[in-house]
Amino acid sequence: MIPSSIGLIVESSRCTLSTFQMTDKTSPTRNSAAEKSSLLSALTIDLAPLKASRDFRLLYAGQFVSGFGSAISYVVLPWQMYQLTKSVFAVGMLGLIEFVPMLLMGFVGGALADYVDRRKLILLSEFGLTLCCTVLISNSLLAQPRSWVLFVLSALFAALNGIHRPAMEALTPRLVAPELLPAVSALNSLRYGFNSIVGPAIAGVIAATIGPAFAFAIDGATFVFSMVTVLLMRPVAVPAGADRASLRSVIEGLKYACSRQELLGTYLIDLNAMFFGMPMALFPAIADSFGGASVGLFYAMPAVGSLVVTLTSGWTSRIDKHGLAVTIAAAVWGFGIIAFGLANRLGLALFFLALAGGADMVSGLFRMTIWNQTIPDHLRGRLASIEMISYTTGPYLGNAEAGLIASAFGLRASVISGGVLCVFGSGLLALFLPAFIRYRGAEGLARKAAEESERGKNTFATSEP
């Protein structure tokens, strides 16, 4: 994402500098200080949401800590499965077992998040996740832990996350002002990036030394901390005239998503990028040519690139062409994967993986901003479930696609062809979704305000005697 990111930053900086030059031509010293301050803010993460909202601070702190615990379990659970079964197939089946309940409960969780108190949904799901950790601890302490317990708990984790994630995503826009939502996206990405790097690294050490029971205990304790922070938050009212959770309400959410090109674009472009350009299933085999120990670096480098972009994401709040930014970022992801497939040196391979991860984070930042700025509150939970399904389906199926192509044509062919198809698909989707490319954040905010105002009037009229 380096070329396009710099272009966007330069465009933003030019606008900012020209504004300062027009408003204060009499004080060169003041202009210079203002320009430096503006450039610094454009290249650092914006903390304004944390300063402005007590409830967002509480939610963010709780999710940061619980995300760290979840990152540990994400590594330790399949590690324990392999230790018990010595079967790569059994480890792979964990992904399939997680996908099905996530897909089903994602729609249920989205419908509930638009009808039930979102804070209560977060608390209930995190309480359930804490109980799952307790069962995993007990199983790990047995003289002979049961592998079937890991399968069952993996499915329960996925089902509870299908309820937790839409509720959290739907609650967040209620806690901060609309203009701060791009900064919220960056902060959430920082939380994810940090936990994706540090959590797995610590998990490996804990599993190999102290044991999986201790790792699952850490995860359970972090959920308890998160529940405390949610309890400290002020109540947030259910949207006025909320639709009762039902199959009809789920279908309504799907119809709304399909009627908006700016939303379809976020789903389809990311799905295309992850389906064709997701080579993570090939990392263990690719690492053999660079030295087996490099496999951990391959998994870590996309997250490193994401974290670098997040920490320098202040410029994103100055970009209004969000759909175009998502499309460019998805294409750069594809180019990064192509270059990774062509690299014959470890340093280059890692660099291009980091580049791809940074591009993916740019895409993610603007996709999250589009979702938060343009979706009416009464539909936020249902659309959050569609978002979750869209960005988890791609990696699941993409890894399978990469493995099939690699088995037929070789590792390098699988990686490079996937990157090429990712770039081609991004361009094709841009051609067929012109409203997505033209989308501007200001327009999305205005449409959201108009839709919520119209719904408020209809709700008031319906409730009159």
N, C-alpha and C positions, 0 to 999 in steps of 0.2 A: 504493500500500500504506500510505499515511500513516494513515488512520483505524483500520484493523485492527491495524497495528503498534503504534500508541500504546495501543490497548486491551489488547493482549497485554503490553506493557511495564508498563502501570499495574497489571494483574492480578498480574504477577510481583513488582513493587515492593511492592505491598500485602502479599503473603505474606511477603516478605523483611523488611519493616519491622515487621510484627506479630511475627515471630520475635524480632527484636532487642528489641522492647518487652517481650516475655514473659520473656526470659532475663536482662535486665539493667535493672531499674527504678530502681536505686539511683544510677546515674551518668549524668545527662543529657548531660554533656560526652562521655562515652564513647559513649553512644547516638548522639549527633549525628555523631560521627566515623565510627561504624560504618555509619550510614545513608548518609552521603555516599560512603563507600567502596563500599557495596553498589550504589548508584545508578550510580556511575562504572563499576563492573565490568559492570553491565547494559547500558551504552551504549558499551562499547569491545570490540574483538575479543579473544577469549580465546587467549592464547599458550601455555597449559599444555601442549598436545601437543609443541610444539617444545622446551620445557624438560624434559619428562619422557622423551623418547625420542631417543637419538642417531641411530638408524637412520631414524626419521621425519624428523629434521632433514636428514639427507643426501638422502633421497628428495625431500623438499619443495624443497630448494635446487636439485637437479638439474632437477626438473620446472618450477620457476619460470623458470629460465634457458632451458631448451629450449622452453618455451611461448612465451617472448618471441621466439625465433627463428622458431618456427612461425607466430606472428602476422604476422611480416614477410613470410614466403613466401605466406601466405594472401592477402595483398593484391597482392604483386608478380607472382605467377604469372598471375592473370587479367589484370592490367595489361599484362604482356608479350604475352599472347595477343591482346589487343585491338590493341596496337601492331603486331603482325605481320599480323593479318587484317583489322582495321578492321570486324569483324563482331561485333555484339552476340549473334547466334545462337551463334557459336563459343564466346563466353565463357559463355553459358548452358549449353551442352552439357558444359562442364567439371563442372557440378554433377551431371548425370545420370551421367556417366562415373565420378564418385567414389562415387555412391550404390550402384551395383550391387556393386562389390567390397567396400565397407564392409558391406553387408547379408550377403553370403556369408561373408566372412572373420570377421565379428563372431561368428557362431555357432561357427566353427572355433576362433577365439581364446579364446572362453569355455570350450569343452571342454578345450582345452590348458591353460588356466590352473588347472583343477581337477586336473590329472594331472601336469604338468611343473613343475619349479622356476620359480616366477614371476619370480625375479630374472633367470634365464637368458632367459626370454621377453622381458623388457624390454630386456635387453642386445642380443639378436639383432635385435629389431625396430628398435631405435635405430641399430644398425650398418647395417641395411638403409636406414633413412631418411637416414643420413649418405651412403651411396653414391648415393642418389637426388639429394641436394643436389649431389654432385660432378658427376653427369651434367648437371644443370641449369646448373651453372657453365660446363662445357665447351660446352654448346649455346649459352649466352648469349655466349660469346666468339667464336663463328663469325662470319664476315662476314655471313652470312644465316642466323640461327637458324631451326630447323625447328619449325613449329607442332605437327606430329604428335608430337614428343618431349614437348611439354607435356601432350598428351592421355595418352600412355603413363605419364608420371611422375605425373600426377594420380591415375590408377588405382592405381599402385603405392603412392603415399602413403596412399590410402584403405585399401588392403588391409593394409598394415603397421600402420596405426592400429587396424584391426580386431583385430589381435593384441596391440598394445601397451596399449590402453585397458583391456580386461578384466583383463589381468595386473596392471596398476598398481592398479586398483580393488580387486582381490581381495587384493593384498598389503597394502594400507594398514591394514585392520582388525587384521592380525597384529602391527602395530608399536606400537600404543597400547592403553591400557585402554579397555574398552567405554564407560565414563562420559565419556571424552574425545572420543568420535566426533562429537557435535554441534559441538565446537570445531574438529575436523578439517575438517568440511564448510565451516565459515566460512573457515578458512584457505585451503582449496582454491578457494573462491569469490573470495577476495581475489587469489589468484594469477591466476585467469582474468580477473577484472575489470581488474586493472592491465594485464595483457598485451593485453587487447582494446582498451584505450584508447591506450596508449603505442606498442605495436607497429605498428598501422596508420598512426599519425601519422608515425612515423619512416620507415616503409616508403615512403610517398609521396615523401618528400624524397629518400631514397636512390635510388629508381628513376628519378626525374626528373633527378638530378644525376650521381651516380657510376655508376649503371647496375644492372641486375638481377643481374649476376654477383656483385657485392659483397654484395647482399642475400642471395643464396643461400649465399654463403660464411659470412655471419654465422649463418645457420640451421644449417649443417653444423657450425660450431665449437661452437654451443650443445649440439648432440647429443653431441659428444665430451665436453664438460664433464659432461653428465648421465650418460654411461656411466662416467666416473671416480667419480662419487658413488655409483652403484649398486655398483661393484666394491668400494668401501670399506665397504659395509654387511655385516653379519654374515649368514651363510646362514640361510634360513628354511625349515624342513622342509615337505615336501609333506604335505597333510592325510592323516591315517591312513586306510587303506583307500580311497585315492583311486580314483575310477572311471576306467577307461581311456577315453581320448578316442575317441568313436565317435558314429555317428548315434543310437544308443540313449541315450547319455549326454546328447546335446543334447535329445532328446525328453523325457528325465527332467526336465531343467531347465525346459522349457516347461510340463510338467504341474505341477511344483511351483509355478511362478509363477501358473498359472491356478487353483490350489487355494487361494490366499491372497488374500482381498479387499484386505488392506492393501497388497499389492504391485500387484495389478491397478489399484487406485485411483491409485497413483503414475504408472503408465504411461498410463492412459486419460485422466486429468484433464489431464496435461501435453500429451498428443497432441491432445486437444480444443482446448486453449488455443492451441497453436501452429498447428494446421491452420486454424482459423477466424480467429484473431487475429494472424496474422503478416503485416504489410503491407510488409516490407522491400523486396520486389520493386518496390513502387510509389514508393519514396523518390525516385528520380531524376525521375519525372514530377511528383510532388507538389512537389518543390523548385523547379520552374519558376515556380510561383505565388508563391513567397517569395524568389526569386533563386537562380540555379543554384548559387552557392557554398554554400548552406545544406545541400546533400545530405550533405556530410561530417558536419555537426552531427546530422542525423537518424540516421545510422548510429552515432554516438558516444553519444547521450544515453541509450539503454537501458543501455549499459555504465556510464555515469556513475551512473545510479540504482542499478544493481547494486552498484557499488563503495561508494556511500554506505551502503547497507544492510549490506554486509559489514563495513565499518569500525565499525558501531554494533551488531554482532550478538551482543554478550555476553548479551543477554536470551534468546536462543533456547535456551540450555542449561537455562533454567528453565521452559520450556514442555513439557508432557508429552502434550498432545493434538495429535500431529503430523499426523494425517489431516485433522482439522478445519482446522488452520493451512494446509495445502496447498490445500484447497478454497477457503477465503476468499481466499488469495493469488491463485489462478487467476481467481477472479471479479473481483478488483480489477484484475488485468491487463486483463481484458475491458473494464471501465469506463474504464481509462486509454486504451485504443485507441479506444473510442467518443468520448471527449473530444478525443483527437487528431484524429479525423476531423471533428469539429465546429469545431475551432479555426480562426479566421481571422486570427490574429496569430502571427508566428513564435515569440515568447517563450512564448506559451501552448502552442503545438504542441510545443515542445521540453520544456516542463515536464511535460506529460502523457506524453510518451515516457519521460522519466526516471522518472516515477511508475510507469509500466507495467514498466519495467526493474527497479525496486526490488521490485515485487510478484513478478515472476518469480524474483528472487533469493531472496525469502522462501520461495517454493514450492520452489526448488531446494535450499535449505539443509535443509528438513525432509524432502524426498524422499531426499536423500543420507543423512540420519540414519536414516530408516526402513530403507533398504537395508542400511546397515552394521550396524545394531543387531539386525535380525531374521532375516537370511539365514545359515544354517549355513555354516561355513567350507568344507565339501566341495562346496558348490554355488555359492560366491561368484563364481567365474569365469564360469560359465554364466549366472548371473543378471545379472552385470555386462554381458555381451554383449547381453542383452535390454534392459537399461537404455539402453545406448548406441544401440541401434537405435530405441528408443522416442523418445528425445529428439533424435535427428537426423532421423528420418522426418518429424516434424511440420513443422519449418521448410522442408525440401525441398518437401514437398507443399503446405504452406501458401502458399508464395510462388507456386506454380503456380495454386492456387485463387484467390488475390488477383488475379493477372493476368487470369484468365479472367473473373471477375466484373466487374473494372474495364473490360475491353474491351466487355462487354455493357451495363453499367449506369452506368459512370463511376467515377472515383477515389473520391469521397466516399462513394458508395453501397457500394463494396467494403469500405472501411475500417470504416464504421459497422456494416454488416450483419455483418461478421466479428466485431466486438466483441460485438454483441448475441447472436450464436449461441454465442460463447465463454461468456458469462455463463449463458445458458440451459442449455448443455451441462453446465457445472459443477454447476448445481443438479440436473439430471436424473441425472447420475452419482452425486451424493451420495445421492439418493433410492434408487437401485438398489444402492448399495454401503454399507449401514449399518455393516458391520464396519469399513470404512475410516474412516468418520467417528468411530466410537467408539474407534479405535485409540489406545493409550497406549504411550509408549516403554518404560515399566517392564515392561509385558506382553510386548512384543517381545523384550526382553533375556531375560526368564525363559523364553520359549518357545524361543529360540535355544539357551540353555544346556541346556534339557531335551532338545532334539533332538540336540545334539552329544554329550551324555552317553549317550543311548540308542544312538547310532551307535557310540560308543566301546566300549560293552559288547558290542554285536553283533560288532564287528570283533575284539575280544579273544576272544570265544567261538568265532568262526570260525577264528581262527588257532591255537587250542589243538589239540594232537594228539589 
